[in-house]
């Protein structure tokens, strides 16, 4: 494997390029595998250094998205079948009639007479692409990346196909690809790879598709989507989070939250963390799709995925949902109080699955939801906690170390302690300094403005209070905000309230602008 990377090209390439762009993409993907730290571990299917994930279908279930999903399914499946059928032998291509294969072969032989020059050009293009990819794939000196502990079965198997192909093991790669599409017949990207590998087995004189077919295939939006899906899956495998780091939003997380979720839209990736005695530990990551128009949702119907800090609010039984949502759905609390403060509108943002006939969607494909492959979603459904599992959706995640997180949380910790002390002392004037005039509280009886300060003083009655199970979730865009969740128990009491507070930094001070009484 190191020889392949060092020399910048595949040794004994197992094919003669014919379709140019498609096989070039496969070569590039294979070479990128060798740059991925611990990439070889991805093929074991159980504990992979590779990324997690199958794909996702998304949206809030509106007709436009359904139509888009149908078009993507038919185009993606058609592209996979075209790639396989146009170049496959009758023995390998399932469902292909012998007569059709013979006709295709005759047409290819006739076309070959005038296309040798074009073939040579395509071959040079593929070789150049492979060499460029290999050069960029040469390992660099850097810290070992954080390995993934659990691999999505379908994705791990696809990565194993890339690895075998990159080593020149074309026939074993073909066998693995064939098994993969047999087990996941709706996995369009796997179908495409399988088709290219089939093409690699056919003698070049019998496998030249006509120029019009190639041009049509290259111009098919579904083909572009599949190549982008492949690129993002491999990017997430190659660019692993630094070891012993967490997303910058997770400054502190109570042990009552057993898991936490972070979405990186730029990598089409969802990262799942387990909250252990030693802090957050990355346990899995999955390929996902987001909104057709990208991220940063502003208004209802804009087909964007919101950015911010949210919580899972419920888990919807798949039996109560249409097949469109697949294995289930996990709504989040968009718009949250910070979104409302900024005038964001819309709703119905879920993490959900795909219909049975579809495995994956393009990276940008939903009406705003985050969508996962059904096998991946089923794993997530077993781990989330209603009201307690945070979900961060970011354009691009930034990763920090635990000491950095502790340092970042010092200022909000100081503000919380000051708020607690002023309340316990019954110092209304001092307590008011922690509230914005437009403050609102959501509970059985809504409270607005500074009237909440009087309520707090009466509620505390000068008692000392202990805060427990503190969580700090930091969000910074135009403003600097903090979502703080905690329980409180007054002296002499056995139980108390749970609160979720939204703080806004103004200058060097933190101010409360919203609070939810959770129970």
C-alpha positions, 0 to 999 in steps of 0.5 A: 500500500505504501508503494502505491502512495509513494509512487503516486500511481496504482501498480498494475492497474486492474482496468483500462479506463473507458468512461473517464470521469466515473473510473477516475472518481473510483481511482481517486477515491481508492488513492484517498483511502491511503491518506486516511489515518487507520483507513485499513481498519474501516473494512472490518465492519465492526470497529472502523477508523473510517466514518460512520454512515449511510445516507439520508433523506430529509425534509419536513415531508412536503410534496416538493421534497418527495418529488425530489426524492423520487427523481433522485431515486430514479436517476440515481438507480438509473445511473447505476444500472446504466454504468453496469448494463452498458459495460457488463458481461451477460454473466455478471449483469443481473437481469440483462438479456443475452440478446441485449448484451450481444447487441451492445457488444456489436455496437461497441466494436463498431464504435471502437474503430473511430474512438481509439484516440478518444480512449487514449485521451481518457486514459491519460486523463484518468492517469493524471487524476490518479497521480494528482490524488496520490500526490495529495494523499502522501501522509504528512506529519501530524497527530494521530486522528481520533479513530471511530469506534463503531462503523456503519455496516454499509459504509464500512463495506463500501470503503473496503471495496475502495481499499481493495481496488486501490491495491489492485485487487479488482476481482475481490473488490467486485465480489465485495461490491456485488455482495454489498448491492445485493444486501443494500439494493437501494444504495445508489453509490454502491450501485455506481461503484459496482457498475464501474468495477463490472466495466473494469472486467470487460475487455476494452475493445468490447466495452466502448460506450458511444460518446453520446451515452458518456456525455449524457451520463456525465451531465446527469445531476444524479451522477454529480450528486453521487460523486459529491456523496462519495467525496464527502464520505471520504473527506470525513474519513480522511479528516478525522476530529483531533484526538481528545477533543470535542465540538466547541459548543460542548463546554460542559454536559451533565451526566444526566445527558448520556449522549450528545449529537453534533452535525457538521453540514460541510462534511455531511456528518453527524457525530455521536458522543457518549458522556462518560465519567471521563467526559465526552467520547466520540463513539460513532459518526454517520453520513447525513443530508441537510437542506437543499438550500444549505444551512442557516434557516431564516424562514419557513419554506426556505429549504435550509437546515437551522444552525444552533443548539437544540434538544430532542423533544420527542421520538415519533413512532414509525408506525404513526408516520408515512414511509417517507420518514423511514425508521422514525423521527426525532423532532428538535426544538427549532425555533429555540428562544434565540431563534425567536429573538432573531425573528427566525420562523418555520418548524417541523425540523426532525432527524429522520430516516428514508423510505424503504426503497431509498438508502441515501440522499445527496448531501443537499436534499431535504427541506431542512431536516437532518436525514440519516440512513435507516440502519444508522437512525435505528442505532441513534433511536436506542440512545437518545433521551427526550429533553436531555440529548443536545443536538448542535447543528453547525456549518462547520464544527470547531474542535477544542480540548477539555482544558479549553472548554473549562477555560471557556466556561469560567465566565458563565460559571461566574455569572451563574454563581452571582445570579444564585447569590443575589437571589439567595440574599434577596437582593432585588437590585443586584439580581436585576443586573442579570436580566435583560428588560425583554426577559421572558420565562416559559412555564405554566404561568408565563412571566415577562420582563423584570417582574420575574425578578420579584418572583425569583426573590419570593420563590427563593425566600432567602434560602441557600440553593444547590445547583446540580447537573449543570450543562453549558452549551455555547453558541457563537455567530453574530452574538455570543450565547449560552444555553445553561441547564441545571437542577436546583435544590433548596436547603431542607428540600429533597427535590426542586426545579429543573431550569434551562436558561438562555444567556446573551453576552453584552460586553463582558457581562452575561444577561438572561433573556429567556428561561424555561421551567422544565419540571 
